Amino acid sequence: MPRKKKETLKRRKDGRYKCKYHDHQFYGDTPEEAFAARDAYKAQEQAGFSSKVKVSEYALPWLERTYPEVANSTYKGLAIHLQHLIDEIGDRFMSEIVPSDIKQIYSTQYKGRSNTYILAAKQLYCNLFDSALADKVTQFNPARDKSAKPHKGKKTKERILTQQQRKWIETLCTDHRVYPAVMAMLYAGIRPQEMKAIDIDRDVDFVNDIITIRETAHIDPENWQKYVYTDEGKTEWSNRYVPLFPPLKKALKGKHGYLITSAHGERVTTRTWKTAWASYVFNMETAINGIQKRWYGKTIEQMAKKEAGTLPAWIDFDIVPYTLRHAFCQMCRDTGVELNTCRRWMGHADSKMIIKVYDSVSEDRSDQERKKVESRLFGVQNGVQSKNEEAESLEK
């Protein structure tokens, strides 16, 4: 039997050695290292590893089977992240993707985005390649490598409603058609998508002071301008009961039908809701500043103040709907509502989201807690002083 010919490799100009196997190249500082890398790949292949699966072929089917029960809006958001991945590396094999490829996706597709949005993408990419690793279509997870760590995004603006803003909301533009919806989000913590599904006659119990949240609006996957209404909420606790607090009860008293409608009394579409909110913001800013923005600083009186340097800066009503939900949680926590009750009112599955996102510490709560500590320290100090005085009297 002829002796098997010994494999040899030529040294490259960069000082390394390269060997081939099918369409793959393996490198090493010595011939033995290159052969070892090739043999390890062969072992993986014999164990069932498949290197011929493209990213575009694997990603979207993976999303469908991994997140079959999420809301349409959530699924759409996840699909956008995967589309960014496919746009960059979709025509390449899963086994070829390296950490620098993932890093490049963050650099090109996520430039200028918020840190929260970028971290959501990172978690999804890590999960995708974890599954690919388990399915033996790749040998490691490039998204979890330290060198693939994404850049820091923009810090999300903390959603804290000031006492002045709360007062404006309660007293200004109370005849605007968005006002009942605004008060529902502010004093019941209702999500914007839940708010659009509330029927005052059906869901608001003015006798027992309870609001029943039973439906959620989702963007219609076949027509993004419309909503579809289902009992499938964001979490298993989405369908719930929330107390009808006095400010909200007063705002809803005497009103009927849906909490928010179009100008013609129909259920809102995505466009009519966007238009209605923009109208509310415009009217609020006009009421706060006493004049429309385009005329601010252009009246005779204001021009004189402007020349004298006494014209106040224009005040923006930079509130978004979710700020109102945050403000409800903050109000509950400031007044001592325990965490689990707050979680149930907010419709969360656990309290982690309350602590991490919603429970912003207001100045009022900070002052209250400081006074508690000062009171405690003052009491301890008085107690020590009394004991010292008692001891001194006994010695005398």
N, C-alpha and C positions, 0 to 999 in steps of 0.2 A: 504494500500500500504506500503510495507516495506521501511524503511528509508535507503537512500543511504549511503553505508559504507564510512566513512571518510578515505581519503588516508593518509598514514603515510610513512615516510622515515627514514631509519636508518642513523645515522651519520657515515661517513667514518673515517678511521684512520687519513686522512689529515685534518679532521675537516669540510669538505664540505659534501653536500648532493647531491645525484644523483637519477634522475628518468629516465625511459626509455619510448620511444614511437617508435614502430616499430623497426628499426635498429639503432636508434639514441639515444644518451645519453645527458642529460641536467644537468648542475651542478649549484649549488648556495651555498652561505654561510649559507643560511637558507632554510628550506623546501619550503617556499613560493617563494623564488627566483628561485629555480629549477623548481617548477611548472609553474611559470610565463614564464620562458624561453621555456618550453614545449608548453604552451598554445599559445605563440606568433608564434611558428613554426606551430602549427595546423592551426592558422588563415591564415598564409601565404599559407599553403597547400590548404586550402579551397578556397583561392582567385585565385588558379591556379598555385601555385608554384610547380615545379617538381624537386625532388631531385635525380632522377635516370638517369641523363644524364652524361655520362663520358666525360672527357676532350677530349679524342681522337675522340669521336663521334661528338663533338660540334665544335672543333677548325677548322679543314680543310674545312668543308662546310661553316663555317662562313667566312673564308678567300675568298672563291670563290664568295660568294654573296656580300661581302663588297668591294672587289677590282676587279670587273669584267673587267675594261678597262685599267688597268695599263700594261706597257710593260712587256714582258716575263721575262726580266732580273730582273725587279723590283719585280715581283711576286715571282720569284725564291728566291730572298733575303728575302722576308717576310716569305715564306714557311720554310726557314732554321730556322728562329727564332721560328716559331711554332713547328718545329720538335724538337728543344731543349726542349720546354715545354712538348711535348708529351713523349719524352724520359725519362723525370724525373717523371711526374705525370699523364701520359696519361691514365692509368688504374684506376684512381680514379674519383669519382664523382665531378662535378663542385661545388656542394654545400659544399663539404668537404675541399676545398682548403683554406688554411689560409695564412696570410702574410709570415710566416716563410718558407712555401713551395716555394713561389716566390723568397724569399731571397736566398734559397738554389740553385735555378736554376742559379741565377747570379754568385754564388760562384763556382759552378762546370762547367757550360757551357761557362762562359764569363771571365774566369780567363786569364789575360794577353791581353785582347782585348782593343781597343781604346775606349775612353769615348764616342765618337760619335756613335759607334756601339752599345754600351751598352744602351745609351739613346734611340736609335731607337727601341731596344727590349722592353724597359720599356713602350714606347708610344704604341706599338702594344699590349702588354699584358693588359695595362689599357683599350684600346679600346675593346679588346676581352671580358673582364669581365664586361665592361659597357653594352655591347650588351647582355651578359648572364643575367645581372641584369634586363634589360628591357624585356627579353624573359622569365623571371621568372624561370630560372634554377639554380639560386643562389640568396642568400639573401643580399650579399654585395660584394664590389670589393676589393679583397685582394691585388691587384697590386697597388692600390692607397693609401694603408695604409702607414703611416710614417715608421713603422718598416720593411716594404718591400723595402725601398729605396736601390737601388743598390750601389755598391762600385764605387769609382772613377776609371775610366780606364786610360789608357795611353793617354797622351796629344798628339793630332795629330800635326805632324810637320807642322809649318807654311810654306806654299808654296810661298816663295818669290824668284824670280829670280834676281840674282845680275847682275850688269852691265857687269862684266867680263864673266859671264855665257852666257849672251845674245850675247856678242861679239864672244865667241867661237862658238855658234850655227850658227851665220851668216857667219862665215869665215871658219870653219873647216868642213870637211867631206861633202862638198856641192855636191859631186858626188854620195853619198850614196842614195839608193832608198827610204829611209825613210825621207830624207831631205825635199822634198816638203810637206809631211804630217806634219812634225815638224813646218815648217814655217806657214802652214795654221792654226795650233792650236795656234801658238805664235802671229800671226798678224791678225787673224780673230776671235779668241776665239771659234773656232769650237770644239765641243765635240769629243772625240776620236771615238765614235760610229757613229757620223755624218760624220767625216772625211773619214771613210772607204767606205762611199756610194757616195762620190763626184766624178763625171765624169768631167774632166777638159773641154772637148769639149762641154758638155751639160750645165754645171753649172757655168762656169767662163766666164764672159763678159769682155773681155779686152778693149772694146771700151768705155763702160760706167762705167768701174771699179766697177763692182758689182759681188758678189758671191751669187748664189741662193742655199739655203739649203732646199732640198725638200724630202730627204730620211734619214732614220736612220737604222743602222745595229743592229739587235737583235740576241742574241744567239738562235739558233734553239732548241726548247724544245725537239725535237725528236733526235737531234744529236748535242751535246754541242760543237763539234769541228767545226761546220759550223755556218755561219750567214745567217739570212733571212733579206731582205731589204723591208721596208715598209715606207709609208708616215706618220706613227704614231710615233711622237716624244715623248720626255720626258714630254713636256708641250704643251699647245695649241699654244704657241709662237715659238715652235721649228722650224717649217717651216718658213723661214724668208729670208731677204736680208741683207747681210753684206758688207760694203765697201771693195774694193780691194785696200789695201794700197800699196805704192810703193815697200817696201821690199818683200812682198809676190808676187806682180806682176812680179818682176824681177826673183824670184825663179821659177815661173810657166811658164814664157815666153818660148815658143817653145816646151812645153811638151804636151802630148796628153793622152787620156784614163783616167783610174781611178787614183786618187791621190796616192793611195798605192796599190801595187799588190804583188803577190808572186814572187819568183825568176824567175818563168816561165811566168810571165805576166798575171796570172789569179787573180781573186779576192781573197783577203786574207781569210784564215780560222783563227780560234782562235789560232791554233798552229803556223801558218806561221807568224801571226802578232807578237806573243810573241818572236819567233825566230828573226824576223826582228828588233824588238826593242832592243833585247839583242845584236845583231850585231852592231847596231848603237851606243849603249853605249860603247861597247868594242872598236870600232874604234875611238870614241870621246876621251876616256881615253888614248888611245895610242897616239893620236895626241896631246893632252894636255901635257902629260908627256914625249913625245918623244920616248917612247919605250913601248913594251908590259909589262903588270904588272908582268908576271912570270919571266921576265928578269930584272925587276927594282932592282937596287942595286947589280947586279951580274956582270956587266961589270968591267973591270980593273979600268977605270976612276971613276965609281960610288962606287966601293969598297974602293977606296982611300978616297973619300969624306965621305963615311960612317965611316971609321976609324977615320977621322979627325972631325967627328960630323957636317959636313957641307952639308950633303946630304938632300935636301928638302923632306918633307913628300910626299907620293904619294897622288895625287889629284883625288878623286872620282868624276865621273860625275853622281851625285845622283839625277838626274832629272827624274820625272815620267810624262807621258803625260798630266795629269791634271794640273801639275805645269805650263805648257805653257798656258793653258786657264786662269789660275789665273793671269799670267803675262800680258796677253792681257787686262784683266779688270783693273789691276793696272796701266798699261800704259795709258788707257783711262781716268781713274780718275785723274792721275797725270797731264795730259794735259788739264784738265778742262771739259771733256765731262760730261754733266749733267746726273743725275742718271737715268732718264726714258729712255733716248736714249741708255745709256749703257745697261740697262735691255733688250731693244729690240734687240740690237746687240748680246747679250749673249743668248737670247732665253728663258728668264725667264718670268713667269706669273706675278710676281710683283717684287718690288725692295728689299724685305726683304732678299732674298738670297744673293743679291749683298752686302748689308750692313753687314750681319752676317758672310758670308763665304769668298767672293771673294775680297772685297775691303780692301786689306792689305795696310797699310800706309808705303810707302817707305821712305828711308832716304832723298831722293831728295824732296819729297813732304813736309816732316816735316821741312826741311830747308827753303823751299819756304814759307811755312805758318809762320814760325818764323820770316822771313825777313819782311813779311807783317805786323805782329804785331809790330816789331821793328820800321818799317817805320811809322806806325800810331802813336806809342808812341813818336817817335822823332818829328813828325809833331805837335802833341799836345804840347809837351814840348817847341818847338820853338814858337808856338802861344802864350803860357802863358808868355814866356820870352819877346816877342815883346810887349805884353800888359803892362807888368811891366815896361819896358823901356819907353813906351809912357807915362805912368802915372807919372813916375819920371820926365820926361822932362816937363810935364805940371805943376808940382809942383814948378819946378825951375822958 
